[in-house]
Amino acid sequence: MPNTKSPMKRMKTDAKRRARNNYVKRTIRTLDKQLRTDMPAEEKEVLLNKLYSQLDKAAKKGVIHKRTASRRKARLAAYVNKSQVQE
């Protein structure tokens, strides 16, 4: 445990950021799993837009890297397009 005020505050802010980062990552993971289940194409499009938004927000806040967000969006779009062709 730190003795001075500055490291104490840093611990507190680190805990808040860690909680926010875990929440955002968990939300993205949940939406990704939902998208990969069997559902109609219209619902997948709506969920894909929501997931795009979450990935962009996470990249903007620094939770994930912007290239990671871009790569995941590209892979999700490819998955949705491939699943629509198969239907």
N, C-alpha and C positions, 0 to 999 in steps of 0.2 A: 504494500500500500504506500502510495507517495506521501511525502511529508509537506510539500508546499502546495499552494493553491493552484498554480498553473497546471501541473500534471493531474491534479484532481479533476479540474475542469476538462482536461483533455480526455480523461477516462470516461467522463460523463457524456461528452460529445461523441466519442468513439462508440459507446454503447448505443446511443440513439441512431447513429449512422449504420451500425451493424444490424440493428433491428429493421431499419428501413430497407437496407439492401437485401436482407433475407426475405422480407415481405414481397419486394418487387420480383426477385428471382423466383420465389415460390409461385407467385401469380402467373408469371410467364410460363413456368413449367406446367402449371395446371391447365392453362389455356391451350398449350401445345398438345397435351394429352387429350383434351376434349376434341381438338381439331382432328386428331388421328383416329377417332372412333367412327363407326358407321353412322352417317347422317346424310340428309339430302344436300345437294350442291349449294342451294340457296343459303342454308344455315352455315355451311362451311365458309362461304364468302363473307357473311356477317362476322363470324368468329375470326376469320383471317384479318379483316380490317381492325378489329379490336386488338388482336395480337400485334399487328403492325404498330398501332398506337402505343401499346405498352412497351414494345421494343425501342421505339423512338424516344419515349420518355426516359427509359432506363439509360439509354446512351447519352441523352442530354444531361442527366443528373450524374453521370459518371459511374453508375452501378455496373454497367458493362461497357466494353469498348465499342466505338461506333462501327468499326469494321466487323466486329462480332455480330452486332445487330443487323448489319447489312447482309452478312452471310446467312444468318438464320432466316431472314425475310426471303432471300432468294431460294433457299432450300424449301421453305414452307410453300412458296408460290409454285415451285416445281412439283411438290407433292400434291397440291390441290389440283393443278392442271392435269397431272397424270391420273389422278383418281377420277376426274371428270371425263376423261377420254375412255376409261375403262367401263364407265356406267352405260 
